[in-house]
């Protein structure tokens, strides 16, 4: 099989109080479309007919299927000796057995710690999109791979705490807000760098301009965006982008399918990375300030 060549963007981010360099390989929106013939044959026509266009969208015109990007990027993370591989959702485009097996195998076999949080596609098919059935059938299986609890997953070592939260429903659930605030308080108490990761990015004016240009709509959460009428989402937005007491040092996101960098009103930088099925990724080196 032909595999994509990683196309990294490199950023160095000074972080106050960081004890040593910490390197993150970030990729997002890989949209793996693996499906075996037996599972395909057993599907209802509406689902079976949905998948080939998705395979064409994320694999068309490339000498490899989209799912080939996952082991290639995992291998790149090992090659550069990343301290953490961070995947921010839509890593699989739908929860086929082939996709779930590929995802679990790559996470389990990787020699680098992996932190993964779901997006809006990982656990749903179009005909069963974000339903209670999809959550019970597939989200629980994806969460078992990611280690998520209360729609948040944590990586922590002696110098950083990375909190990955699920924003795939275009809002932040109350329990997810509390998980972030608890993680932020812990990071501050122990003097650790705090990294926030999520799929749908946090509102910033220049990001709105670009998403409207590309998608003809705003694709962010927070002020003036999705979730603006939701108390938990707005409390999350204020903690992350406006206030400073529990703000992260860095925010890392995906979803919009292009590279972008922002600064929030409180000075926190946000980095968004282009689609991984093309090999796009970002190497963020956090360095002591």
JORA-V536745 format. One record per residue. N is the residue number from 1. RES is the residue in three letters. PHI is phi in radians with two decimals (999 if undefined). NEAR is the number of other ideal C-beta (glycine too) atoms within 12 Angstrom. Layout:
n->{N | N}
res->{RES | RES}
phi->{PHI | PHI}
near->{NEAR | NEAR}
This chain:
n->{1 | 2 | 3 | 4 | 5 | 6 | 7 | 8 | 9 | 10 | 11 | 12 | 13 | 14 | 15 | 16 | 17 | 18 | 19 | 20 | 21 | 22 | 23 | 24 | 25 | 26 | 27 | 28 | 29 | 30 | 31 | 32 | 33 | 34 | 35 | 36 | 37 | 38 | 39 | 40 | 41 | 42 | 43 | 44 | 45 | 46 | 47 | 48 | 49 | 50 | 51 | 52 | 53 | 54 | 55 | 56 | 57 | 58 | 59 | 60 | 61 | 62 | 63 | 64 | 65 | 66 | 67 | 68 | 69 | 70 | 71 | 72 | 73 | 74 | 75 | 76 | 77 | 78 | 79 | 80 | 81 | 82 | 83 | 84 | 85 | 86 | 87 | 88 | 89 | 90 | 91 | 92 | 93 | 94 | 95 | 96 | 97 | 98 | 99 | 100 | 101 | 102 | 103 | 104 | 105 | 106 | 107 | 108 | 109 | 110 | 111 | 112 | 113 | 114 | 115 | 116 | 117 | 118 | 119 | 120 | 121 | 122 | 123 | 124 | 125 | 126 | 127 | 128 | 129 | 130 | 131 | 132 | 133 | 134 | 135 | 136 | 137 | 138 | 139 | 140 | 141 | 142 | 143 | 144 | 145 | 146 | 147 | 148 | 149 | 150 | 151 | 152 | 153 | 154 | 155 | 156 | 157 | 158 | 159 | 160 | 161 | 162 | 163 | 164 | 165 | 166 | 167 | 168 | 169 | 170 | 171 | 172 | 173 | 174 | 175 | 176 | 177 | 178 | 179 | 180 | 181 | 182 | 183 | 184 | 185 | 186 | 187 | 188 | 189 | 190 | 191 | 192 | 193 | 194 | 195 | 196 | 197 | 198 | 199 | 200 | 201 | 202 | 203 | 204 | 205 | 206 | 207 | 208 | 209 | 210 | 211 | 212 | 213 | 214 | 215 | 216 | 217 | 218 | 219 | 220 | 221 | 222 | 223 | 224 | 225 | 226 | 227 | 228 | 229 | 230 | 231 | 232 | 233 | 234 | 235 | 236 | 237 | 238 | 239 | 240 | 241 | 242 | 243 | 244 | 245 | 246 | 247 | 248 | 249 | 250 | 251 | 252 | 253 | 254 | 255 | 256 | 257 | 258 | 259 | 260 | 261 | 262 | 263 | 264 | 265 | 266 | 267 | 268 | 269 | 270 | 271 | 272 | 273 | 274 | 275 | 276 | 277 | 278 | 279 | 280 | 281 | 282 | 283 | 284 | 285 | 286 | 287 | 288 | 289}
res->{UNK | UNK | UNK | UNK | UNK | UNK | UNK | UNK | UNK | UNK | UNK | UNK | UNK | UNK | UNK | UNK | UNK | UNK | UNK | UNK | UNK | UNK | UNK | UNK | UNK | UNK | UNK | UNK | UNK | UNK | UNK | UNK | UNK | UNK | UNK | UNK | UNK | UNK | UNK | UNK | UNK | UNK | UNK | UNK | UNK | UNK | UNK | UNK | UNK | UNK | UNK | UNK | UNK | UNK | UNK | UNK | UNK | UNK | UNK | UNK | UNK | UNK | UNK | UNK | UNK | UNK | UNK | UNK | UNK | UNK | UNK | UNK | UNK | UNK | UNK | UNK | UNK | UNK | UNK | UNK | UNK | UNK | UNK | UNK | UNK | UNK | UNK | UNK | UNK | UNK | UNK | UNK | UNK | UNK | UNK | UNK | UNK | UNK | UNK | UNK | UNK | UNK | UNK | UNK | UNK | UNK | UNK | UNK | UNK | UNK | UNK | UNK | UNK | UNK | UNK | UNK | UNK | UNK | UNK | UNK | UNK | UNK | UNK | UNK | UNK | UNK | UNK | UNK | UNK | UNK | UNK | UNK | UNK | UNK | UNK | UNK | UNK | UNK | UNK | UNK | UNK | UNK | UNK | UNK | UNK | UNK | UNK | UNK | UNK | UNK | UNK | UNK | UNK | UNK | UNK | UNK | UNK | UNK | UNK | UNK | UNK | UNK | UNK | UNK | UNK | UNK | UNK | UNK | UNK | UNK | UNK | UNK | UNK | UNK | UNK | UNK | UNK | UNK | UNK | UNK | UNK | UNK | UNK | UNK | UNK | UNK | UNK | UNK | UNK | UNK | UNK | UNK | UNK | UNK | UNK | UNK | UNK | UNK | UNK | UNK | UNK | UNK | UNK | UNK | UNK | UNK | UNK | UNK | UNK | UNK | UNK | UNK | UNK | UNK | UNK | UNK | UNK | UNK | UNK | UNK | UNK | UNK | UNK | UNK | UNK | UNK | UNK | UNK | UNK | UNK | UNK | UNK | UNK | UNK | UNK | UNK | UNK | UNK | UNK | UNK | UNK | UNK | UNK | UNK | UNK | UNK | UNK | UNK | UNK | UNK | UNK | UNK | UNK | UNK | UNK | UNK | UNK | UNK | UNK | UNK | UNK | UNK | UNK | UNK | UNK | UNK | UNK | UNK | UNK | UNK | UNK | UNK | UNK | UNK | UNK | UNK | UNK | UNK | UNK | UNK | UNK | UNK | UNK | UNK | UNK | UNK | UNK | UNK | UNK}
phi->{999 | -1.41 | -2.09 | -1.28 | -1.53 | -1.00 | -2.13 | -1.40 | -1.82 | -1.90 | -2.32 | -1.98 | -2.13 | -1.20 | -2.25 | -1.10 | 1.48 | -1.13 | -1.46 | -2.78 | -1.08 | -2.43 | -1.87 | -2.00 | -1.69 | -1.91 | -2.50 | -2.74 | 0.94 | -1.37 | 0.97 | -1.02 | -2.16 | -1.22 | -2.76 | -1.58 | -1.15 | -1.14 | -1.17 | -1.05 | -1.14 | -1.47 | -1.35 | -1.12 | -0.95 | -1.09 | -1.39 | -1.10 | -1.31 | -1.26 | -1.31 | -0.97 | -1.09 | -1.21 | -1.09 | -1.19 | -1.13 | -1.78 | -2.21 | -1.13 | 1.42 | -1.97 | -1.44 | -2.73 | -1.32 | -1.01 | -1.14 | -1.17 | -1.24 | -1.17 | -1.12 | -1.13 | -1.31 | -1.05 | -1.11 | -1.14 | -1.05 | -1.18 | -1.07 | -1.57 | 0.98 | -1.09 | -1.37 | -2.72 | -1.74 | -2.03 | -2.07 | -1.91 | 1.60 | 0.95 | -1.23 | -1.95 | -1.50 | -2.83 | -1.57 | -1.19 | -1.05 | -1.12 | -1.15 | -1.13 | -1.16 | -1.04 | -1.07 | -1.10 | -1.12 | -1.17 | -1.15 | -1.16 | -1.58 | -1.19 | -1.46 | -1.92 | -0.97 | -2.14 | -2.11 | -2.33 | -2.30 | -1.31 | -1.88 | -1.65 | -1.93 | -0.96 | -2.07 | -2.47 | -1.63 | -1.09 | -1.46 | -2.49 | -1.40 | 1.03 | -1.55 | -1.08 | -1.12 | -1.10 | -1.12 | -1.23 | -1.46 | -2.05 | -1.08 | -1.09 | -1.27 | -1.19 | -1.10 | -1.13 | -1.32 | -1.44 | 1.36 | -1.25 | -2.42 | 0.95 | 1.03 | -2.56 | -2.26 | -2.19 | -2.13 | -2.52 | -2.35 | -1.28 | -2.19 | -2.35 | -2.23 | -1.89 | -1.95 | -1.83 | -2.01 | -1.48 | -2.00 | -1.15 | -1.64 | 1.13 | -2.80 | -2.00 | -1.21 | -0.98 | -1.20 | -1.28 | -0.98 | -1.14 | -1.10 | -1.14 | -1.07 | -1.11 | -1.13 | -1.13 | -1.10 | -1.13 | -1.05 | -1.14 | -1.12 | -1.76 | 1.16 | -1.79 | -1.13 | -1.98 | -1.97 | -1.85 | -2.17 | -2.83 | -1.44 | -1.29 | -1.26 | -1.52 | -0.96 | -2.62 | -1.03 | -1.22 | -1.20 | -1.02 | -0.99 | -1.28 | -1.20 | -1.16 | -1.12 | -1.49 | -1.91 | 1.12 | -2.84 | -1.42 | -2.22 | -2.41 | -1.97 | 2.15 | -0.96 | 1.26 | -2.45 | -1.00 | 1.45 | -1.12 | -1.76 | -1.81 | -1.03 | -1.17 | -1.12 | -1.22 | -1.11 | -1.10 | -0.99 | -1.11 | -1.15 | -1.48 | -1.96 | -1.97 | -1.41 | -2.13 | -1.03 | -2.09 | -1.31 | -1.29 | -1.38 | -2.58 | -2.04 | -2.23 | -2.57 | -2.53 | 1.41 | -1.59 | 1.17 | -2.71 | -1.38 | -2.82 | -2.32 | -2.43 | -2.18 | -1.41 | -0.94 | -1.51 | 1.62 | -1.25 | -1.46 | -2.13 | -2.05 | -2.09 | -2.02 | -1.19 | -1.17 | -1.34 | -1.12 | -1.58 | 1.62 | -1.18 | -2.80 | -2.38 | -1.87 | -1.79 | -1.84 | -1.47 | -2.32 | -1.04 | -1.75}
near->{15 | 13 | 22 | 32 | 20 | 35 | 23 | 29 | 24 | 20 | 27 | 22 | 34 | 19 | 32 | 20 | 20 | 30 | 19 | 18 | 23 | 37 | 33 | 45 | 42 | 53 | 52 | 50 | 44 | 49 | 39 | 43 | 39 | 37 | 34 | 19 | 14 | 11 | 22 | 23 | 12 | 14 | 23 | 16 | 12 | 12 | 25 | 23 | 16 | 27 | 36 | 20 | 16 | 31 | 30 | 18 | 23 | 37 | 31 | 18 | 13 | 26 | 15 | 26 | 35 | 42 | 40 | 30 | 44 | 49 | 30 | 34 | 46 | 38 | 26 | 31 | 36 | 24 | 21 | 25 | 19 | 36 | 33 | 39 | 44 | 49 | 52 | 51 | 50 | 46 | 52 | 47 | 45 | 44 | 42 | 36 | 23 | 27 | 41 | 34 | 23 | 32 | 41 | 26 | 20 | 35 | 30 | 17 | 16 | 28 | 18 | 27 | 30 | 39 | 43 | 46 | 49 | 48 | 44 | 37 | 40 | 44 | 44 | 34 | 32 | 22 | 19 | 23 | 22 | 25 | 17 | 14 | 17 | 28 | 25 | 17 | 18 | 31 | 32 | 21 | 25 | 38 | 28 | 20 | 33 | 39 | 24 | 34 | 22 | 26 | 38 | 38 | 39 | 34 | 36 | 25 | 22 | 14 | 28 | 42 | 40 | 45 | 48 | 48 | 52 | 44 | 46 | 44 | 32 | 30 | 33 | 42 | 28 | 20 | 19 | 37 | 34 | 24 | 31 | 46 | 32 | 24 | 37 | 35 | 19 | 21 | 34 | 23 | 13 | 19 | 19 | 32 | 42 | 43 | 47 | 49 | 54 | 56 | 47 | 44 | 50 | 54 | 37 | 38 | 23 | 19 | 38 | 27 | 19 | 26 | 31 | 18 | 16 | 20 | 17 | 9 | 15 | 30 | 38 | 44 | 47 | 42 | 28 | 22 | 32 | 32 | 33 | 23 | 16 | 24 | 16 | 30 | 36 | 28 | 28 | 47 | 42 | 30 | 37 | 50 | 38 | 23 | 21 | 20 | 16 | 31 | 34 | 44 | 42 | 45 | 51 | 49 | 54 | 49 | 43 | 38 | 31 | 26 | 32 | 35 | 26 | 33 | 21 | 35 | 21 | 24 | 20 | 33 | 32 | 48 | 44 | 44 | 46 | 30 | 37 | 46 | 42 | 32 | 30 | 31 | 45 | 44 | 35 | 42 | 29 | 40 | 24 | 20 | 14}
